[in-house]
Amino acid sequence: MNSAAIEQSVLGLPKPERAHLVHLLLDSLDAPSETDIQDIWLREAHRRADEIDTGKVNLVSGEQLEREVQALLR
């Protein structure tokens, strides 16, 4: 199906369904690609590794984290 046929089909839909499609299409334009997502996470991983390497953050064990979370929830 080519774009002209899709356009004709879509324009024949009721207004609420066309509005729903408009929102989906606009959201798809704003959504990052898989490559973008991978790049974002890679940069975040490097940032976090740098914070650890430079001593900006202190690492804690999973057990210590659990104790701190439980203390906050009490």
Contact map, one row per residue, 1 for C-alpha under 8 A:
11101100000000000000000000000000000000000000000000000000000000000000000000
11111100000000000000000000000000000000000000000000000000000000000000000000
11111110000000000000000000000000000000000000000000000000000000000000000000
01111111000000000000000000000000000000000000000000000000000000000000000000
11111111100000000000000000000000000000000000000000000000000000000000000000
11111111110000000000000000000000000000000000000000000000000000000000000000
00111111111000000000000000000000000000000000000000000000000000000000000000
00011111111100000000000000000000000000000000000000000000000000000000000000
00001111111110000000000000000000000000000000000000000000000000000000000000
00000111111110000100000000000000000000000000000000000000000000000000000000
00000011111110000100000000000000000000000000000000000000000000000000000000
00000001111111000000000000000000000000000000000000000000000000000000000000
00000000111111101100000000000000000000000000000000000000000000000000000000
00000000000111111100000000000000000000000000000000000000000000000000000000
00000000000011111110000000000000000000000000000000000000000000000000000000
00000000000001111111000000000000000000000000000000000000000000000000000000
00000000000011111111100000000000000000000000000000000000000000000000000000
00000000011011111111110000000000000000000000000000000000000000000000000000
00000000000000111111111000000000000000000000000000000000000000000000000000
00000000000000011111111100000000000000000000000000000000000000000000000000
00000000000000001111111110000000000000000000000000000000000000000000000000
00000000000000000111111111000000000000000000000000000000000000000000000000
00000000000000000011111111100000000000000000000000000000000000000000000000
00000000000000000001111111110000000000000000000000000000000000000000000000
00000000000000000000111111111000000000000000000000000000000000000000000000
00000000000000000000011111111100000000000000000000000000000000000000000000
00000000000000000000001111111110000000000000000000000000000000000000000000
00000000000000000000000111111110000000000000000000000000000000000000000000
00000000000000000000000011111110000000000000000000000000000000000000000000
00000000000000000000000001111111000000000000000000000000000000000000000000
00000000000000000000000000111111100000000000000000000000000000000000000000
00000000000000000000000000000111111110000000000000000000000000000000000000
00000000000000000000000000000011111110000000000000000000000000000000000000
00000000000000000000000000000001111111000000000000000000000000000000000000
00000000000000000000000000000001111111100000000000000000000000000000000000
00000000000000000000000000000001111111110000000000000000000000000000000000
00000000000000000000000000000001111111111000000000000000000000000000000000
00000000000000000000000000000000011111111100000000000000000000000000000000
00000000000000000000000000000000001111111110000000000000000000000000000000
00000000000000000000000000000000000111111111000000000000000000000000000000
00000000000000000000000000000000000011111111100000000000000000000000000000
00000000000000000000000000000000000001111111110000000000000000000000000000
00000000000000000000000000000000000000111111111000000000000000000000000000
00000000000000000000000000000000000000011111111100000000000000000000000000
00000000000000000000000000000000000000001111111110000000000000000000000000
00000000000000000000000000000000000000000111111111000000000000000000000000
00000000000000000000000000000000000000000011111111100000000000000000000000
00000000000000000000000000000000000000000001111111110000000000000000000000
00000000000000000000000000000000000000000000111111111000000000000000000000
00000000000000000000000000000000000000000000011111111100000000000000000000
00000000000000000000000000000000000000000000001111111111100000000000000000
00000000000000000000000000000000000000000000000111111111111000000000000000
00000000000000000000000000000000000000000000000011111111000000000000000000
00000000000000000000000000000000000000000000000001111111000000000000000000
00000000000000000000000000000000000000000000000000111111110000000000000000
00000000000000000000000000000000000000000000000000111111110000000000000000
00000000000000000000000000000000000000000000000000110011111000000000000000
00000000000000000000000000000000000000000000000000010011111100000000000000
00000000000000000000000000000000000000000000000000010000111110000000000000
00000000000000000000000000000000000000000000000000000000011111011000000000
00000000000000000000000000000000000000000000000000000000001111111000000000
00000000000000000000000000000000000000000000000000000000000111111100000000
00000000000000000000000000000000000000000000000000000000000011111110000000
00000000000000000000000000000000000000000000000000000000000111111111000000
00000000000000000000000000000000000000000000000000000000000111111111100000
00000000000000000000000000000000000000000000000000000000000001111111110000
00000000000000000000000000000000000000000000000000000000000000111111111000
00000000000000000000000000000000000000000000000000000000000000011111111100
00000000000000000000000000000000000000000000000000000000000000001111111110
00000000000000000000000000000000000000000000000000000000000000000111111111
00000000000000000000000000000000000000000000000000000000000000000011111111
00000000000000000000000000000000000000000000000000000000000000000001111111
00000000000000000000000000000000000000000000000000000000000000000000111111
00000000000000000000000000000000000000000000000000000000000000000000011111
